[in-house]
Amino acid sequence: MTLSPLPDDTRLGRVTLAVSDLDAVTGFYRDAVGLRVRHSDGDRAVLGTAERDLLVLECDRETGPRPADAAGLFHTAFLFSDRGALGDALARVRDAGGDLTGASDHGVSEALYLRDPEGNGVELYRDRPRAEWPESDGEVAMDTLPLDVDALSADRAGDADAAGDSAPDGTAVGHVHLEVTDVDAAESFYVDGLGFDVRQRWEREALFVAAGGYHHHVGLNTWNGRSAPASGRGLSAFEVVVPDANALDSVRESLADAGVEVADDADETGEDDGDAALRVRDPDGIGVRIVAE
């Protein structure tokens, strides 16, 4: 079979994290990142914008923290609509007492980095217009240069909505970046199986893949020498959202042809809709849920 790429309007959906202190982690994503708490009970919180769920936090006090050698999350990246909104995000982080671990100009985007209370990486970023993205040999040419944080702060929009200083509607999970044990194995899964396109390679240490010509929906790296499958708290799963049931069927066929075990999954109501969603695990055991819009 010749692999059909994922549809251009493929995007990422919800990211699910297993955490031990639900209140503390919920407070961080509410106050520092600016997500609204859309649903909450004693063991689970769902956060996002007024229009969309972006993050699910599930309390898990029984499982230990992620081992130092285990694959898993490098960061969840929340995409803001423009530079002013990213400047507002920087102000939220500072007001919440958060500490940045980095601030970078990647050519395609401007990004702020920090960690949540349980050590999960977080990126807050805005994209430059696609016409300005640097390219080389048909791929994007992302770089890592210092970002002028003071200039970003001066450009903040300062237009928080009436519900409080929350991330504006349109904020999304732009990409997830994973720490994997083997880039080649990850490429076989995410490109040959799932159908993403390669957008940039950093030698044999990192790979960035996407649909629709985006700079990356999934980043994959071996920079920290992870050598064991994903385990412990942290990333449980993330969603890849395709536009319709036909696209979902194509993904199912591609994954099956690649030898990936595919299971039907229940939708958000808990009802099993069969083709509404698929559940798979990548070579490091990281859960991926493919959902029809």
C-alpha positions in Angstrom: 0.0 0.0 0.0 1.2 3.5 -0.8 0.8 5.6 2.4 -1.6 8.6 2.1 -0.5 11.5 4.2 -2.8 12.7 7.0 -5.3 15.4 5.9 -3.9 18.9 5.9 -6.4 20.0 8.6 -5.2 17.3 11.1 -4.5 18.8 14.5 -3.7 17.8 18.0 -6.4 17.4 20.6 -6.3 16.8 24.3 -3.1 15.8 26.2 -3.7 13.6 29.3 -1.3 13.6 32.2 -1.2 11.4 35.3 -0.4 13.5 38.4 -0.1 12.9 42.1 -1.2 16.3 43.4 -4.3 17.2 41.3 -4.9 20.6 43.1 -1.4 21.9 42.6 -1.1 20.9 39.0 -4.6 22.2 38.2 -3.7 25.5 39.8 -0.5 25.8 37.7 -2.3 25.3 34.4 -5.1 27.6 35.5 -3.0 30.4 36.9 0.3 30.3 35.0 -0.8 28.9 31.6 -4.3 30.5 31.7 -6.4 27.5 31.0 -10.0 27.4 32.3 -11.1 24.5 34.5 -14.0 23.2 32.4 -14.8 20.1 34.5 -13.5 18.8 37.8 -14.1 16.1 40.4 -12.0 14.5 43.1 -9.8 12.5 40.7 -9.9 14.3 37.4 -9.8 17.8 36.0 -10.3 18.9 32.4 -8.9 22.3 31.4 -9.0 24.3 28.2 -10.5 27.5 26.7 -14.1 28.5 26.6 -14.6 26.5 23.4 -12.3 23.4 23.6 -10.8 20.9 26.1 -7.0 20.9 25.9 -5.7 19.1 28.9 -6.9 16.3 31.1 -5.3 15.7 34.5 -5.9 12.4 36.2 -4.9 11.8 39.8 -2.7 8.8 40.3 -1.1 8.5 43.8 -0.4 4.8 43.4 2.1 5.0 40.5 5.5 6.4 41.2 7.2 9.3 39.3 8.6 8.7 35.9 12.0 6.9 36.1 15.0 8.9 35.0 15.7 6.6 32.1 12.1 6.2 30.9 10.7 7.6 27.6 7.9 10.1 27.8 7.0 13.8 27.6 9.6 16.4 26.8 6.9 19.1 26.7 3.3 19.9 25.9 3.3 23.0 23.7 0.3 25.5 23.9 0.0 27.6 20.8 -1.2 31.3 21.2 -2.7 33.3 18.4 -0.2 36.1 18.2 2.8 37.8 19.9 0.5 40.0 22.1 -1.2 36.9 23.5 2.2 35.3 24.1 3.2 38.5 26.0 0.1 38.1 28.1 1.1 34.5 28.8 4.5 35.7 30.0 2.8 38.1 32.4 0.6 35.3 33.7 3.6 33.1 34.4 5.4 36.0 36.3 2.2 36.9 38.2 1.8 33.2 39.2 5.4 33.1 40.5 6.5 30.7 37.8 10.1 30.4 36.6 11.1 30.2 33.0 13.5 27.4 32.1 14.2 28.9 28.7 13.0 31.4 26.0 13.9 30.8 22.4 13.4 32.1 18.9 13.0 29.1 16.6 12.6 31.0 13.4 9.2 29.5 12.8 8.0 30.5 16.3 8.8 32.3 19.6 8.7 30.1 22.7 8.8 30.2 26.4 9.6 27.1 28.5 8.8 26.1 32.0 7.8 23.1 34.1 4.7 22.3 36.0 4.8 21.3 39.7 5.5 17.7 38.9 8.3 18.4 36.4 6.3 18.0 33.2 7.7 20.2 30.5 5.5 23.1 29.1 6.1 25.3 26.1 4.1 28.5 25.5 4.6 29.8 21.9 3.3 31.7 19.0 3.9 31.0 15.3 5.3 33.4 12.8 3.5 33.6 9.5 4.3 30.6 7.3 5.7 32.8 4.6 8.5 33.8 7.0 9.4 30.2 8.1 13.0 29.4 7.1 13.4 26.4 4.8 16.1 24.1 3.5 15.8 21.4 0.9 12.0 21.3 1.3 12.0 21.0 5.1 11.6 23.7 7.7 14.9 24.9 9.2 14.1 25.5 12.8 16.9 27.0 15.0 17.3 27.8 18.7 18.3 31.4 19.2 17.8 33.6 22.3 14.5 35.3 22.6 14.3 38.9 23.9 11.9 38.4 26.8 11.8 42.1 27.7 10.7 43.0 24.2 8.0 40.3 24.3 6.8 41.6 27.6 6.5 45.1 26.1 4.4 43.8 23.3 1.8 42.1 25.5 -1.8 42.6 24.3 -3.2 43.2 27.8 -6.7 42.3 26.6 -7.7 39.6 29.0 -11.4 38.7 28.7 -14.2 39.3 31.2 -13.7 35.8 32.7 -10.3 36.9 34.1 -6.7 36.7 32.8 -7.3 33.5 30.8 -5.8 32.2 27.6 -7.9 33.5 24.8 -10.2 31.4 22.6 -8.2 29.9 19.8 -5.4 28.8 22.1 -4.6 25.2 21.2 -2.2 22.3 21.8 0.1 23.1 18.9 2.4 20.1 19.3 3.8 17.6 21.7 7.5 16.8 22.0 8.5 13.4 23.2 11.6 11.8 24.6 12.0 8.4 22.8 14.5 5.6 23.0 15.0 5.2 19.2 14.3 7.9 16.6 14.2 5.3 13.7 11.6 3.2 15.5 9.6 6.4 16.3 9.8 7.4 12.6 8.5 4.1 11.5 5.5 4.5 13.8 4.7 8.2 13.3 5.5 8.5 9.6 5.1 5.1 8.0 2.2 4.1 10.3 0.3 7.1 11.4 1.0 9.2 8.3 2.8 12.3 9.4 5.4 13.9 7.1 9.0 14.5 8.1 9.5 18.3 8.5 13.1 18.4 9.9 15.8 16.0 11.0 18.5 17.0 13.5 21.1 14.3 12.5 20.1 11.0 14.3 19.1 12.7 17.6 15.8 14.4 16.7 12.9 14.3 14.2 10.0 16.7 13.7 6.9 15.5 12.0 3.6 17.1 11.0 0.6 17.1 8.7 -0.4 19.9 6.3 3.0 21.5 6.1 3.1 22.6 9.7 6.5 22.9 11.3 5.8 20.0 13.7 2.9 18.4 15.4 5.2 15.8 17.1 8.8 16.3 18.1 10.9 13.2 18.9 14.3 13.3 20.5 17.0 11.2 22.2 18.9 14.1 23.7 18.7 12.8 27.3 19.5 9.2 26.5 16.3 7.6 27.6 16.7 3.8 27.3 13.5 2.3 28.8 9.8 2.4 27.8 7.5 5.0 29.2 6.4 4.3 32.7 5.4 6.2 35.9 3.4 9.4 36.1 3.4 12.0 33.4 2.1 11.7 29.9 -0.6 9.1 29.6 -1.7 9.8 26.0 -2.3 12.6 23.5 -4.9 12.9 20.7 -4.4 13.3 17.0 -7.7 14.8 15.5 -8.5 14.0 11.9 -11.4 15.7 10.1 -13.8 12.8 9.5 -14.5 9.1 9.6 -13.0 8.5 6.2 -9.7 9.9 7.4 -9.9 7.8 10.5 -10.5 4.7 8.4 -7.4 5.5 6.3 -5.3 5.9 9.5 -6.6 2.6 10.7 -5.6 0.8 7.5 -2.2 2.5 7.4 -1.4 1.5 11.0 -2.6 -2.1 10.4 -0.4 -2.3 7.3 2.6 -1.1 9.5 1.9 -3.9 11.9 0.6 -1.6 14.7 -2.0 -3.1 17.0 -5.1 -0.9 16.8 -8.1 -0.8 19.2 -11.4 1.0 19.0 -11.8 3.5 21.8 -14.8 5.0 23.6 -15.6 8.7 23.1 -15.8 11.3 25.8 -19.2 10.1 27.0 -17.9 6.6 27.6 -20.0 5.1 24.8 -18.1 3.0 22.4 -18.7 4.5 18.9 -16.5 2.1 17.1 -14.9 4.2 14.3 -15.2 7.5 16.4 -11.7 6.9 17.8 -8.7 4.5 17.7 -6.2 3.8 20.4 -2.6 2.8 19.8 0.7 2.9 21.6 4.0 4.0 20.0 7.2 1.9 20.2 7.9 3.4 23.7 4.4 2.6 25.0 3.2 6.2 24.8 -0.6 6.3 24.2 -2.0 7.9 21.1 -5.7 8.4 20.5 -6.8 9.2 16.9 -10.1 10.9 16.9 -12.5 11.9 14.1 -13.6 15.6 14.4 
